[in-house]
Amino acid sequence: MTAVLEIAGVSKDYRGLRPLRVHALTVAAGEPVALLGFDRPAAEVFINLVTGASLPDAGSVRLFGRDTTAIGDSADWLTTVDRFGIVSERAVLLEQLTVIQNLAMPFTLDIEPPSDDVRSRAARLASEAGLPESTWARPVAELDAVAHVRVRLGRALALDPAVLLLEHVSAGLPPADARTLAGDLRALAARRGAALVAATADEGFAGAVAGRVLTLDPATGRLHDRRRSGWFGRRLG
């Protein structure tokens, strides 16, 4: 299958204990992959490298067959990054606005109220992200942590991304809610034919969201497949 992401020999200094190193990673179109071993700062650096927001100090990152060093200007980069849907706590939600208003923002800034067409598009995103209709008219501030993740998911889906990037989305969620979310995310990506790359510290979430679960050795940058070794399966029982 065609690769949407190819990383080779990457190193990036971000003033941590050591540079972020990723020896090799290839993600095929439509493939779900979970990555363990990236703490929050490293995950942010990884996401920035994957989207071309920053360049590696060494090695190469190729997006959809194109090296990120070939991105020529801000317009070129915006075209590239629009192919990614990023679900991250760093994505700011306007807590005083409703779910529908937050999900309308990728389409327009005229959200008080949004037009019927924009509201319909926002409602489709809310439904696909798993938000009950009873929440749509409520301010985001009134919703629980799981609903916050789902609002961010809806926003990430707005431009029909080819790749969903998940940045520690299960952090702080009850295990049962995290597993349900993981299953929903995996099914949603499969329906859309989108690849999924999840950086997480939650082994249960990783096993539920992806068919391939890789663990980073931060010293070497090598990613080890725990399921192949049998270790991951034993830990999950």
N, C-alpha and C positions, 0 to 999 in steps of 0.2 A: 504494500500500500504506500501511497505518497506520504512523505514525512512532512508534518507541519512545523516541527521543531527539531533541530539538530545542534547539539552542543558538543564541542571537542576541545579538550585541554584548557578549559577556562579557569582563570584565576582573577579575582577581583578583591583588592584591598579596601576594606571599609572600616578600618581602625578597630576591628575586633581582636580577639586573642590571636587569630591567624586569618589570612585571606580566605574568602569563600573560594573553594575549589570544586569544580565538577569535571571529572575526567572525561566522561562520555554519557550522553543521553540522547536518545532518539524517540520521538513520539509520533506515531502514525495518525493520519486523519481518522477521526472518530474513536480513537483509543483512550480509555480511562487509565490514568497512572497516578498513584499516590506516592509521595516522597516523605519519608521519615528522616529525622536528624537535622532539619533546618529549624533553628530557633527563630523567634520573631524578627530580630534584625537581619539574620541571614536570609529569611524568606522574603523580606522586603527587597534586599539586594538582588536575589534571584529573580523576583518578578520584574524588577527594573531591567535586568539583563535580557530576560525573555521577551519583553515588549520593545526592546530597543531604546528605552528611556536612558540607559547608560550603556557604555561599551566596556568589554572586558579589558583588563590590563594585559592579558595573554590569552591565546586561544581564539575560538570563533563560535559565534551564535548565528545560526541560519534559521530564518523564519520563512516558511513556505518556499524553500529553495533559494533564498536570498540572504546574503550575509548582512548583518546589521550595520557593518561599516559602510555599506553602499547606500544607506538612507541619507539622502542629500540635504534635506531641509525640513523645517517644521511641518510644512504641508504634506510632504512625503511621509514623515513619521506619523502624523495624525491618520493618514490613510491606512498605514500599517497597524497602528494600535486599535483602530476601530474593528479589526478582525478578532480582537480579544475581548472577552467579557470577564472583568475582574471582580471577584467577590471578596471584599476585604473590609475590616473594621476601619481602615484608613479612608474608605469611601464615605464622605460626609452625607448624612441624612439631615433634612430640615425637620427637626423633631416636632415643631409646632404645627407643621402642615400634615394633611391627611396622607394616607397611603396612596390614594389616586393622584394627589398633587405631586408627591415625590416621584411616582412612576411616570408622570406626564413630562417631567423636566427634560428627559433626553430628547423630546420632540419639540418643546416650546417653552418659553419663559412666561407665557401668558397663561397662568394656571389658576387665576382667581375669578371665576372658575375656568377650568379648561374647556375648550370647545367640545361639542358632542363627539366629533371624530377622534380628537386626542383622548378624551375620556374613555372611549371605546377601546382604543389601543392600550391605554394604561390598564384597563380592566382585564384585557386578555393577558397582559404580563402578570398581573396580580394572581389571576387564576392559575396560570402555568407555574408560577412560583410557589403555589400551595397556600396562598393566603385566603382564608374564608371570606366570603362576601360581607359578613358582619363586621369585618375589620376595615373595609375599604374607605369608609367615611370618617374613621377615627384618626386623631393625631397620632403620629408614630410614637411620640413620647409615652402614650398610654399602653403600648404593646410590650410583650415580653421579649426576651433575648432571641428566641427562635424566630419570632416574627421579624425582628430587626434583620436577621440574616436573610430571611426570605424577601424582604423589601430590597435589600442590596442585590439579591439574586435577580429579582425582576428588573432592576436597573441595568444589570450586567447583560441581560438578554435583549435589551431594547434594539440594538443594532445588528441582531442576528449573527453573533460571533461564530467563528470557526473553531475557537478554542476557549474553554472556560478555565480560568485560573482561580484557584481557591486558596486563600491565605489564612490558615489557622481558623477556619470558619466554625469549627466545633468547640473552640476554647470557651470554657465556662458553661457549656450546656450540659444538662443531665445526660447520662449515657444513653438512655432510651431515646431521648429526643435527638441526640447526635446520630444514632443508628438510623432512625427514621429519615432524618435529613439526608444522610449519606445515600440511602436507597433512592430517595426522590431525586437527588442530584444525578445519580448514575442513570436512572431511567430517563430523566429529562434530556441529558446529553445524548443518550442513545436515540431518542425520538428525533432529535434535531440533527443527528449525524455529526455532532461536534466532539472534538477531542476534549479531554478533561485532565488537568494537571493540578493535583491537590498537595500543597505543602501543609503538613499537619504533625502534631506531636501525639495524636490520639490513634493508637494502633487499631482499636476496634472500628473507628471511623474509617481509617485507611483501608481495612479489609472489606468494608461494606461499600465504599465508594468506587473502588477500582479493582480491575482484574489483575493488575501488575502493581506490586508494592515493593518499592526500593528504599533501602536505608543508606544514608550517606555516611561514609567514613571521612570525617572532616580533615584528617591529616593528609589523606591521599586524594580525596575527591572522588573516589570510586563509589559507585552505587551498587549495593549488593541486593539480590533478589532473595528475600527471606523465605518466600514460599517454596522456592526451589530447594533451599537448604533444609526445609522442614521446620526451622525454628519458629517462624511466624505462626504456622498452623498449631504447633504445640502450645504456644503462649495463649492463643485464643480458644484453646480447649478442644 
